[in-house]
């Protein structure tokens, strides 16, 4: 048998196990890398393996002429696929591959029709119980196994005779049953604009390549960078809305370099948000004419199954979190992965003893790890509720009260200097507290956090005296790293928590009156005790109103709107002059805009839920009528202020948490135009930010139809 080249690649590509395009005098891969091509060594071997040799050297058969070596590797990248094969099938491999870790290419031309139907070969991806990504071959009936490693696979050639170029795309993955999965990054040049000469009715080579390339990037350096950049540009402001130190923006991405569960949690949230946005994203820097960075670009992003990627990353985050808090060489059961991140953190804290954290190095290491775990819990909780209706939020927050009670116990027994939690613990606490009262309001249930546990709220950074009175002056700040805006925003969160518990107790009292006897609670779950909730009396209501007024009078000037249009013109109806029914109110600080929305919401809830007072109440019908008129004025003012702030289109952090607020406002309006504006605002939140609003809109429409 005539001799055949054992390996036609240049010496550099051969040593690096890369596919060489065999261009003369220098291969294109070395040219692109900016290095000197060492050239080719044409050694020959005399082997006789029949069909396996013919499959391996298929480009040298008569039906498949050798492609032009001058053709760029990028322009023919669509002719290559990647196969996932953990077993390394060596049945048809040549001798030169006997000691190679890369499986040999497979020729599909003998088993496929001349014009194969185009499918996405990675349309379905799952994660196995060991944390290794595996492929579900639902679209390719020729593939029977669910492989796990990534190697090269040649694309089937069609009868049209398109050039089968050798586009290099090498993804190396190293998996470990104990460590889940780790990925080695790669760098790849983007495909050239020259996409080949296929017919217009068929997908171009570039399109075919992009369809599979994005699916194969799961866990790669570029995809992780793209997702973390998306988190930093679009999502991190949601978590730092009341934290001027920007823990989630400045520290979390850096700590994700070493803590893989934090990295995967960020990737999961970013991928799910991209799925909600159908792959669309807003450039973080807002550039109009400058070119985006490479890490801001993802091929074929609108066609990627981001929800599948998000599920994979969430699984890996839970797996790595379990592994990081488990003892060495302890395997993690599959049932542990199904636990919520809050439960995982609580189990880890239950194993810690304050006596072992008295020394400074041990205490510093403990609190740093606690910050990272709580940051991951916060991000993974946002991941869960992003597309959930508000009625389900509390189920994802279950366990935050005992979690922070344990942290308070450890902090009070180990801290000798600071009276507040570390920065990351505080940042996580206020995110949970905000979600806690919003979810509790929708369900009319007590909050998870106990409002009367003043030690916990003080450790979180707000100033409260022993009588439960807020101290909002700057000199009353316990931790001087907190700004006056942070103190005001977080103090308001505590006040609104008290209002929500007041409403829950009112609902409980109404339930007992309807049933005719005192019961424990309506058939709902709650973690707060009945003793911690204020009894719905007029004195309690007046005390809450006084606290809100005291808070408002102590605000700094940054909480004043810098722009206000009381009667904005509707520019969509020009040349007719018509005015919008709501004002537009703009704050220079996004945190102040979000805080003032919550303030008006708390006052609205108090106004609508004033308990009856048989002693000091109106004595006749005209007094009651005057009371109703004053209530309508107060309600209309609060609703207009809330809508006016949102209509000014503030930053996303001031919009994502306004869905329960708009739902409350929408129930107060009677005018059709005002109702439509509320619906449009909620639609805009889902369209712009990916936050679920359709369920709230349906509930609003149903309540309006009943009137």
WOLIN-V539452 format. One record per pair of residues at least 4 apart in sequence whose C-alpha atoms are under 7 Angstrom apart, sorted by the first residue. I is the first residue (numbers start at 1). J is the second residue. Records with the same first field share a line. If there is no record, write none. Layout:
# WOLIN-V539452
I=J + J
This chain:
# WOLIN-V539452
1=46
2=46
3=44 + 45 + 46
4=44 + 45 + 46
5=42 + 43 + 44 + 45
6=43 + 44 + 45 + 96
8=42
9=13 + 14 + 20 + 22 + 40
10=14 + 20 + 38 + 39 + 40
11=15 + 38 + 39 + 40
12=16 + 37 + 38
13=17 + 18 + 19 + 20
14=18
18=168
19=166 + 168
20=27 + 29 + 166
21=27 + 28 + 69 + 166
22=27 + 69
23=27 + 28 + 69 + 70
26=37 + 39
27=31 + 37
28=32
29=33
30=34 + 35 + 36 + 37
31=35
49=53
50=54
51=55
52=56 + 92 + 93
53=57 + 94
54=58
55=107
58=64
59=64 + 65 + 66
60=64 + 65 + 66
61=65
67=163 + 164 + 165
72=76
73=77 + 165 + 166 + 167
74=167 + 191 + 192
75=191 + 192 + 194 + 195 + 196
76=164 + 165 + 167 + 205
77=165 + 167 + 191 + 209
78=205 + 206 + 208 + 209
79=155 + 164 + 165 + 205
80=153 + 154 + 155 + 167
81=152 + 153 + 154 + 155
82=150 + 151 + 152 + 153
83=150 + 151 + 152 + 153
84=147 + 148 + 149 + 150 + 151
85=147 + 148 + 149 + 150 + 151
86=147 + 148 + 149
88=103
89=103
93=97 + 104
94=98
102=151
103=151
105=152 + 153 + 154
106=153 + 154
107=154 + 156
108=112 + 156
109=156 + 157
112=116
114=158 + 159
115=158 + 159
119=139
120=211 + 212
121=139 + 140 + 212
122=135 + 212 + 215 + 216
124=135 + 136
125=134 + 135 + 136 + 308
126=133 + 134 + 135 + 136 + 312
127=131 + 132 + 133 + 134 + 312
128=132 + 133 + 134
129=334
130=177 + 180
131=180 + 181 + 316
132=148 + 175 + 180 + 181
133=148
134=146 + 147 + 148
135=146 + 147 + 148
136=146
137=143 + 146
149=173
150=171 + 172 + 173
169=188
171=186
172=183 + 184
173=182 + 183 + 184
174=181 + 182 + 183
175=180 + 181 + 182
176=180 + 181
178=331
183=219 + 220
184=220 + 221
185=220 + 221 + 222
186=221
191=206
195=204 + 205 + 206
196=204 + 205
198=202 + 204
203=207 + 208
204=208
205=209
206=210
207=211
208=212
209=213
210=214 + 299 + 300
211=300
212=216
213=217
214=299 + 300 + 304
215=304
217=223
218=223
219=223 + 224
220=224
221=225
222=226 + 295
223=227
224=228 + 267
225=229 + 295
226=230 + 295 + 296
227=231 + 267 + 270 + 271
228=232 + 266 + 267
229=233 + 296
230=234 + 270
231=235 + 236 + 266 + 270
232=236 + 249
233=284
234=284
236=240 + 248 + 249
237=241 + 653
238=653
239=248 + 431
240=246 + 247 + 248
241=591 + 653
242=486 + 489 + 490 + 591
243=427 + 486
244=483 + 486
246=250
247=251 + 252 + 424 + 427
248=252
249=253
251=255
252=256
255=259
256=260 + 262 + 263
257=263
259=263
260=264 + 320
261=265 + 317 + 318 + 320 + 321
262=266 + 317 + 372 + 376
263=267
264=268 + 313 + 314 + 316 + 317
265=269 + 313 + 314 + 317 + 376 + 379 + 380
266=270 + 379
267=271 + 313
268=272 + 310 + 311 + 313 + 314
269=273 + 310 + 379 + 380 + 383
270=274
271=275 + 306 + 307 + 309 + 310
272=276 + 306 + 307 + 310
273=277 + 690
274=278 + 279 + 280 + 306
275=279 + 306 + 307
276=690
277=690
278=302
279=301 + 302
280=302
283=287
292=296
300=304
305=309
306=310
307=311
308=312
309=313
310=314
311=315
312=316
313=317
314=318
315=319
316=320
317=321
318=322 + 337 + 341
319=323 + 337
320=324
321=325
322=326 + 332 + 344
323=332
325=348
326=330
332=336
339=343 + 344
340=344
341=345 + 377
342=346 + 377 + 399 + 400
343=347 + 399
344=348
345=349 + 373
346=350 + 403
347=351
349=406
354=358 + 410 + 413 + 414
357=362 + 363 + 414
358=363 + 414
359=363
360=364
361=365
362=366
363=367
364=368
365=369
366=370
367=371
368=372
369=373
370=374
371=375 + 424 + 425
372=376
373=377
374=378 + 425 + 428
375=379 + 428
376=380
377=381
378=382 + 428
379=383
380=384
381=385 + 396
382=386
385=393
386=691 + 692
387=691 + 692
388=392 + 692
389=692 + 695
390=439 + 442
391=439 + 442 + 443
393=397 + 439
394=398 + 436 + 439 + 440
399=403
400=404 + 448
401=405 + 448 + 449
402=406
403=407
404=408
405=409
406=410
407=411
408=412 + 456
409=413
410=414
411=415
419=459
420=458 + 459 + 460 + 461 + 479
421=425 + 426 + 459 + 460
422=426
423=427
424=428
425=429
426=430 + 460
427=431
428=432
429=433
430=434
431=435
432=436
433=437
434=438 + 493
435=439
436=440 + 447 + 448
437=441 + 447 + 497 + 500
438=442 + 660
439=443
440=444 + 445 + 446 + 447
441=445 + 500
442=660
444=503 + 504
445=504 + 526
446=500 + 501 + 504 + 526 + 528
447=497 + 501 + 528
448=526 + 527 + 528
449=528
450=528 + 532
451=497 + 498 + 532
452=532
453=457
454=458
455=459
456=460
457=461 + 462
458=462 + 463 + 464
461=478 + 479
462=477 + 487 + 490 + 491
463=470 + 471 + 476 + 477 + 478
464=468 + 469 + 470 + 471
465=469 + 470
471=476
472=476 + 487 + 488 + 551 + 554
473=554
474=484
482=486 + 487
483=487
484=488
485=489
486=490
487=491
488=492 + 555
489=493 + 595
490=494
491=495
492=496
493=497
494=498
495=499
496=500 + 602
497=501
498=502
499=503 + 602
500=504
501=505 + 533
502=506 + 533 + 534 + 536
503=507
504=508
505=509 + 533 + 534 + 535 + 536
506=510 + 536
507=511
508=512 + 521 + 522
509=513
510=514
511=515
512=516 + 517 + 518 + 519
513=517
528=532
534=540
535=540
536=540 + 611
537=541 + 611
538=542 + 611 + 613
539=543
540=544
541=545 + 610
542=546
543=547
544=548
545=549
546=550
547=551
548=552
549=553
550=554
551=555
555=559
559=592
561=585 + 586 + 587
562=586 + 587 + 588
563=585 + 586 + 587
564=584 + 585 + 586
565=583 + 584 + 585
566=583 + 584
567=579 + 580 + 583
568=579 + 580 + 583
569=577 + 578 + 579 + 580
570=578 + 579 + 580
581=674
582=640 + 643 + 644
583=644
584=644 + 645 + 647 + 648
585=644 + 645 + 648
586=645 + 648
587=592 + 593
589=593
590=594 + 650 + 651 + 654
591=595 + 654
592=596
593=597 + 645 + 654
594=598 + 654
595=599
596=600
597=601 + 642
598=602
599=603
600=604 + 638 + 642
601=605 + 661
602=606
603=607
604=608 + 635 + 638
605=609
606=610
607=631
613=617
618=623 + 624
619=623
620=624
621=625
622=626
623=627
624=628
625=629
626=630
627=631
628=632
629=633
630=634
631=635
632=636
633=637
634=638
635=639
636=640
637=641
638=642
639=643 + 665
640=644
641=645
642=646
643=647
644=648
646=650 + 655
650=654
652=656
655=685
656=685 + 691
658=662
659=663 + 682 + 693
660=664
661=665
662=666 + 678
663=667 + 696 + 700
665=669
666=675 + 678 + 700
667=700
669=674 + 675
671=675
672=676
673=677
674=678
675=679
676=680
677=681
678=682
679=683 + 697
680=684
681=685
682=686 + 693
683=687 + 693
684=688
685=689 + 690 + 691
686=690 + 691 + 692 + 693
693=697
694=698
695=699
696=700
697=701
698=702
699=703
700=704
701=705
702=706
703=707
